[in-house]
Amino acid sequence: MGKSAGSKNPLRIAAEAQLRAGGDGPQGSDDALLHELQVHQIELEMQNEALRHARIEAEESRDRYANLFDFAPMGYLTLSRDEVITEANLVAAALMRVPRSKLNQRRFDQFIAPQAQDDWRRHIAAAWLGQTNVTLNCELQLRRSDGSLFPAQLQCVVMDMAGRTPVMRIAFTDITERRQAEEERRIAAIAFESQEGMIVTDANGVIIRVNRAFAELSGYSEAEAVGKTPALLRSGRHDKAFYRSMWQSLKDTRYWQGEVWNRRKNGQLYVAWLTISAVTTPEGGVSHYVGAFSDTTEKSQAAAEIHRLAFFDPLTHLPNRRLLQDRLGHALAASSRNGLYGAILFLDLDNFKTLNDTRGHDVGDLLLVEVAQRVRAGLREGDTVARLGGDEFIMILESLGADAEEAALLAKQVGEKLTETIAQPFELGGAEFHCTTSIGVRLMSAHDTVEDLLKHADLALYQAKTAGRNTVRFYDPSMQAALDRRSTLENELRHAIKRGEFTLYYQPQFDHAHRLIGAEALLRWQHPRHGLIAPEEFIPISEQTSIILPIGRWVLETACAQLAAWSHGERTRGLMLGVNVSARQFHQPEFVDQVRHVLESSRANPQRLTFELTESMVLDDVPDTIRKISTLKELGMHFSLDDFGTGFSSFSCLTRLSLDQLKIDKSFVLNLPDNGADAAIVTAIITMARSLGLNIIAEGVETEAQRVFLASQGCNAYQGHLFGRPMPVEAFEAFVSGI
Ligand SMILES: Nc1nc2c(ncn2[C@@H]2O[C@@H]3COP(=O)(O)O[C@H]4[C@@H](O)[C@H](n5cnc6c(=O)[nH]c(N)nc65)O[C@@H]4COP(=O)(O)O[C@H]3[C@H]2O)c(=O)[nH]1
């Protein structure tokens, strides 16, 4: 047992020191043994004391660990190799909503959501297979004991148990809040990068963030905007009061929305729909302002444009047919409320087609715009003026009076005022233009319908036109009868040729020395019931329905046959024969061949044949006219321009046409020589014809005074009642023999 002092352990040295301090040292061998025993006793006591201390420390440390284990902010579980929970802390039990005692011995996969089972199997298999003491992280959906689910983050580690079967420790937390926060952040980020421009300012209105749409809409980059205030966008279109009321609303309700005019960086103005919300702190103060705006310029412009296109005529900006019908409906309702008569006026420009055909559609459009302005200016504020299309305008005059006669008188006065205003010369593309109008009027009272009103006003207009134009006419039921007659005539016209109802009349033409030089062939329709019908009644109908083509051919054949017959007569063989050709007939592609064929089969001398063309048909297609005239002239034919002066043929156009003759329209001859304007026109026409080397003939010469004036100006041929009326061939031949 004895040991040398040099190899003594510290415990023994301490025990011996303690014994020495007691004063008893070893004297003999018994004493030495006793001493030794005493030393051992002291050593044992000291060891016991040390062990007691160690145990107390171990117990304290275990309690600390148990507390940490139980109250750590995470759930802790220990799983056996067969995944049974062998240990769980209180937080784990709380998270699973189950008492800790019930958690133990349950399989952990019972707490995994069904849809997460596969994931869990994968993770756990990897964990068992992988290295020990290495942490494996995963996020899984867990299922509480009450069946509710929650997202959790798990850290799993397989612990090496020093020879014993390894266990798995799992630490897990509920990440519901983190997930929600992430989701909200994602939504906020997406919302912030929406199509709307977004601005976030601090409580002082200094911009701290803007989104991409802001940069696109305003033209300012984020760097340019941050640090400034939204005054950067100001257009200057709103006054101080506007912004005052905006701030007041933000102060009162923490919210404002409305339309604002903003200005882009490039100076362009735009309309924006702006919403501003204040972000408040829990204490109730404002921490930020969030503004969202979208450019609504196009939307408001598009809405206005759609409205304009749907209800207004794009040329004159007057209401169109749709809006007119709507307004008429309102006018009728008003009339039934107040018992007052109104009127609708249907206005149509006389000769608009001629202007359009001769001066082009652009000039036609200018006239329509001017007319629209004059009509609008000539009516009261509340009256409606609409354009139906073409040159047709409708006016609604409301509340004219309780008495029909009185209302009719007022409507008539308005109509006459309008015709006067439109009769004032127009300045169109640098040239003066005179225009007249026809107006049909229909009184309007409560029991009328929109359809009837429009139909009757149209009939009245038709009557105004047939009454010689430039007039105002009221609706009269007899107009319907006239229309019926027109459609009957149209039907009958289709059969008139084969029934042999057409005939040609011949009107003589004389030269300045009163020698008969020729005749104009004028068509007549010998109607079985209505007697002789003048061409002005049926030619327009036949032109509209293309019946003019067989009629024109019949006229040509008959006239050529007549020329051929006259070539045998002493007094008739030298006569020229004028034949009217309609536009449709002339412009048909086979016209030249048709003429050639008729000339050949009739054996008429083309040198004696003059085609009378009107100005408007020539101008319809000038190249076609030039081509056809020159081909037919090669056969020896002549060409005369009929109704000259009513159209707008230009000097240069006339020179290109290789005409032989100009015919002064009878409307200019009618008031000669007293009407100064007509006299001036006639003089100008004659001078122009002479300068072009053309013959000139005046038609509609009824008086000697007219003839004398025409002769004094250099006119060298005449046609008119003064010389002879149109007559059937027999009468004409007798007329020729009698000269
Ligand atoms: N107030 C008045 N009138 C006079 C006088 N002298 C002749 N007239 C009329 O003036 C018209 C002259 O014919 P237009 O200008 O070619 O005008 C013609 C012509 O454009 C067209 N027309 C006549 N026959 C034919 C035809 O065969 N084919 C075609 N396409 N049109 C025809 O019908 C129009 C009217 O013919 P009409 O009724 O026969 O009317 C004829 C004739 O009767 C006069 O001194 N005073």
The ligand as a Gaussian input file, in Angstrom:
#p B3LYP/6-31G(d) Opt

LIG

0 1
 N      -88.968000      75.737000    -123.761000
 C      -88.486000      75.419000    -124.943000
 N      -88.081000      74.151000    -125.172000
 C      -87.576000      73.881000    -126.390000
 C      -87.487000      74.805000    -127.415000
 N      -86.950000      74.212000    -128.472000
 C      -86.711000      72.944000    -128.137000
 N      -87.084000      72.731000    -126.860000
 C      -86.941000      71.510000    -126.071000
 O      -85.629000      71.459000    -125.616000
 C      -85.194000      70.115000    -125.525000
 C      -83.927000      69.979000    -126.250000
 O      -83.413000      68.773000    -126.110000
 P      -82.205000      68.458000    -125.209000
 O      -81.602000      69.685000    -124.647000
 O      -81.341000      67.552000    -125.982000
 O      -82.868000      67.680000    -123.996000
 C      -83.483000      66.496000    -124.229000
 C      -82.580000      65.329000    -124.088000
 O      -81.659000      65.546000    -123.085000
 C      -83.540000      64.243000    -123.672000
 N      -83.847000      63.414000    -124.829000
 C      -84.726000      63.644000    -125.800000
 N      -84.689000      62.624000    -126.683000
 C      -83.730000      61.768000    -126.267000
 C      -83.198000      60.540000    -126.773000
 O      -83.554000      60.056000    -127.820000
 N      -82.218000      59.943000    -126.040000
 C      -81.770000      60.494000    -124.901000
 N      -80.840000      59.862000    -124.256000
 N      -82.236000      61.631000    -124.396000
 C      -83.210000      62.270000    -125.083000
 O      -84.687000      64.812000    -123.186000
 C      -84.508000      66.211000    -123.141000
 C      -85.807000      66.916000    -123.333000
 O      -86.298000      66.690000    -124.585000
 P      -87.585000      67.379000    -125.017000
 O      -88.619000      67.317000    -123.990000
 O      -87.903000      66.900000    -126.388000
 O      -87.157000      68.874000    -125.085000
 C      -86.320000      69.288000    -126.113000
 C      -87.108000      70.301000    -126.927000
 O      -88.460000      69.971000    -127.094000
 C      -87.943000      76.150000    -127.156000
 O      -87.902000      77.039000    -127.981000
 N      -88.424000      76.392000    -125.904000

